[in-house]
Amino acid sequence: HAGAMRGSYRARYRVADRAISPNVAFQFEGRAGAEGGILPWSGPGGSQGEVTLRLLANGSLRVAWEADRLGQELGLISGAATLVRKLE
């Protein structure tokens, strides 16, 4: 809405070392352009960081996140995914 974006991201990554949680969940909010942007995020247990959202030419969305501050639960500190809209 008027350049402001709010949303949430939830994923489960494949982790070879089971010492950390494979689950990623956070909420983000801030200003972004038509092609995306870099927004602050916050997650459970006090974790925080930045997420980069980039709209690709084929309509997919590239999500890359990185933690600046870890929460109480030991988890992944960064990751990336390309989200593809499925039309039915």
Sequence and secondary structure as in RCSB ss.txt:
>XXXX:A:sequence
HAGAMRGSYRARYRVADRAISPNVAFQFEGRAGAEGGILPWSGPGGSQGEVTLRLLANGSLRVAWEADRLGQELG
LISGAATLVRKLE
>XXXX:A:secstr
 TTEEEEEEEEE   SSTTSB EEEEEEEEE BTTEEEEEEE GGG EEEEEEEE TTS EEEEEEEEE  SS B
 SEEEEEE     
